[in-house]
């Protein structure tokens, strides 16, 4: 089975490829693609060249802060890029399986009395990124009804692991802590709002869920991907500080605060588990150590960033 992965240089795509290379399934051949999803001709040519049996659509503008800075650009990539992919698959006579990757952020503000969040929880997106994902998922749902191929939609909540951009909270903390441990930064940690809670899942478990859904998800199915556990960000920061073995002052940076922040998040993966047998397996402590270790391997000088691991 030939698996085309849009956004092939991204954080999650790399973990999907590594899972397949590690022998997760001998049935899949990973085909990461870096084609611009807004370039219709190039996209169609890429599909014809790769001849995929399945497509994992990861290409997206996924930074919430950037979505506030340029909502139109976010919508172009996330909605129109998805539309272009669907059109190109149609034009190429694709008849396999497509998994669209949305976001748990699509639910927006949910009353804790309604926790855990399920796929039937109403969507109330509170930032331009989430709005773009809601629109793109709606398009995929409509196409799933009429398309010749099987389309499923995933709603992953926060996922973490080595290789994630420092534009996200935990990698940002780990990067700063590693630099502090090396003596490259003063022992002051700049943070946003760390008194919120989130449902974190290790990226390796998320990658496994994507592959399970491509194999077993039902046409038009929508699936949460989450741990089902609620973590306070401050507590995870404390664990990272302990892993780094440093003493720091934690200072809130107003520039890191988000408008329309959701205070608490915890969701249910029951539908996904019932459909595929998937379960989150990686302890959060292992995820935190992997994130920190990925930054602890590096040192900086006037020439840039260099790996010092052997």
N, C-alpha and C positions, 0 to 999 in steps of 0.2 A: 504494500500500500504506500503510495507516494503522498506525503504530507507537505503542502505548501504552507509556510508560516510568514504572513505579512509582518512588517516590523521586525525583520529577521536579525537585526543587530541589537535589539532591545533586551532589557533585563530579563523578562520572563522567557522570551524566545530562546535565549542561551540556555536556560535551565531545562526547557523542553528538549532541546537538542541533546544536552548532556544525559538526560534520562534515557533517551533512545539509544545513544551511543553506549551507555552502560548496560544495555541489554534489557531495558524495561519491556520491550516488545520486539521480537524479531520480525513482526509483520509490517513495521513502519519504516519508511525511509524519509528522514527529515530533509526538507528542501527550503532552507531559510531564504526569504526574498527581501531585497532592499529597494525594490522598485517603488517609485513615487505613486501612491494610490490615487493621486489627482491627475496623473498623466494617463489618460484613457488608452491611447495607442500603445504605450509602453506596458501598461498593465495587461492588456489583452495579449500582447506578444509574449509576455512572461508566462501567462497561463498556458498558452499553446506550447511554449518551450518546455515547461515543467510537467505538463500533462498530469496534474494531481488527481488523486482519488479523494482527497479531503483537504480542506483549507481551515487553518486556524487564523482568525483575523485579529491580530494584536496591534497593527499599526494605528497609532493614535497620538493626539496631544493630550497627555494625561496629568499635566501639572495644573493644579487648581489655581494657584496664584497667577500663573501665566494666562489662564482662561479669563480672569478678571481684567488683565492688562490688554488682551486682544481677543474678545469674544468671537469676532467674525472669523479670525484665523482658526480658532479652536473648532468652530462649527464646520468650516470648510474641510478640515482634515477628518473630523470624527463622523460627521453626517455625510457630506458629499463624497468623501473617500470611501465610505461604506457603500453608498449608492453606486459609485463607479465600479467597485469590486463586484457587486451583484450583477450589474449590467454586463461586465466583461465575462463573468462566468456564464451568463445566459448566452452571450454571443459565441462562446467557445463550445457550447453544448455540454457543459459540465453536468454530471449526474451523480455526484458523490455526496459528501457531507460537509457542511460549513458550520463552524462554531463562531458566532459573534461574541466578542468579549465586551460587556458593558461594565458596570461598576455598582458596588453597594452604595455609593454616594448618590445614586439615583433616587433612593428613598427619601432623602432629605431629613427633615425634623420629624422624628417619631416619638410619640408619648411613651415613656418607659413602661407605662401600664400595659402597652401593647407588645412588649418584648416577649420572646425573641422575634425579630423581624423575619417574616416569611415572604415567599413569592407573591402572596395575596395582599401584602401590606401595600396601601396606596402609595404612588410615587409623587413626591413633592420636592423636586430638585431645587437646591438653594444656591447653586453657582453655575456659571456658564458651561463648565466642563460637564456637569451632571445633566444639564439641559440637552447638550449635544448628544450625550449617550442615550437619553430617553428617546430622543427623536430617531436616532439610528436604530435603536432596538425596535421601535414601532415599525419602521420600514422593514426590518428583517422579519418581524412577525407577519406583516402583510404579505411579503414575498413567500414566506413559509407555507402559506395557504395555497398559493397558486403555482409555486415553482416545481420543476421536475426533480429538484434535488432536496435533500433533507437539511433543514436549517434549524439550529438550536441557538439559544441565547444564554450566556452565563453572566451572573452578577457577582463577581468576586469582591469581597471586602478587603481591607488592608492586608497586603501580603509583603513579607520582608525576607531578606536574605542577602548573602554576599553579592555584590555587583550592582546594588540599587543606587540610584542617583542621590546625591546629598541634597537635592531639592525636597526630599522626604524626611520626616522627623528623625526616625531612628538612625538612618545613615548619617544625617547631619550631626547628631549627638556623637556617634562613634568616631566620625572623622575628626571632630574637634578634640575629643578625649585622647585619641591616638597622637595628635599633634601636641597636646599638653603633656602627655607621658614622655614624649621625645624632647621636651623642653623648647619646642618651636612656638608655642603660644603661651601667653599668661594663663594662669589657672582660673579662667573665667569662662563659663559655658553660656553661650547665647542661645536662648530658646524662645519658642512661641508660647502658646497656651498649653501647659502640660497637665492641667487638671481635668482634661477631657478623658473619656474612655473610648477604646476602639476594640474591634474584634480582629485580631491579628492571626494570620496563617502563614506558615513557612512557604516560601516560593516553590520549593520542591514538591510540596503537597498540592499546591495550586496547579503546577504543571501536570501532575498525575491526574488531577480532576479533569483538566482539559482533554487529555487523551482518553480518559474513561468516557467522557461525554461524546466525543467523536465516534467512539465505538458503540455506545449503548444509549445515547440520548434520543428522545423521541422528537419527531418533526414538530416544530413550533413550541417545543418545551423550553421553559425558563427555569434556571437553576441558580440558587445562591451557592457560592463557594466561600466557606468561612470555617472558623474553628468552633463556633458556638460558645466561646469564652470571652468574657469582658475584662479587658486589661486597662488599668489607669496608666496613662502615658508617664506620669511622674514616677510610678513604681518601676516601669521598665527602664527609665533613665537611671534610677538608683541602682538597678542591677548592672547596667552598663558601666556606671562609675565604679562599682565594686570589681567588675571584670578588669577594668583599666588599672585599678589599684592606685588611683590618684585622689587628691583632695581638691575640690573645686568650689568656686562660688557660682551658683546658678542664677543667671540674670535674664529677666524677660526683655526681649527685644521687640518693641512695638512694630517694627517692620515685618516681623515674622507672624504677627497675628492675622487671622483670616476673618473677613466679614462673614456673617451668617453661619457661624460655626455650630456644628451639631455637638451637643454636650456629651451624650452617651450613645454607644452603639453596641449591640450584640444581636446576632442573627442565628437562624436555624439552617442546617444543611440536610435536614431530614429528607427532602425530596431527592436531592442528589444521591444521598446514601441509599435510599430505597431503590433508585433506578440503576445504580452502578455498583453498589457495595463500597464506595469510597468512604474513607475516614481520614481525618487529619492525624498524622503520625508523629510529627516532629515536635518535641518539647520547645517551648518558647525560649528556655535557657540556651538550647543548642542554636537556635536562630540568632540570638543576641551575640553569642560567642563567634559565630560565623561572620556576622556583620563587623564586629570589632576587629577580628583577626584580619579581615580583608583590608582594613585601613592600617593596622599595626604593621603590616608588611612593607609599608611605604615610608619614605622620608623625602623631605624637600630641601632643595638648595636653590641658588640663583639660576640653575639650569633647568629647573622644573621638578617633576615628580618621577621618582625612580623606584623600582622594586628592589628591596634589599634582601628578599627571601632567596633561599637556595634550594 
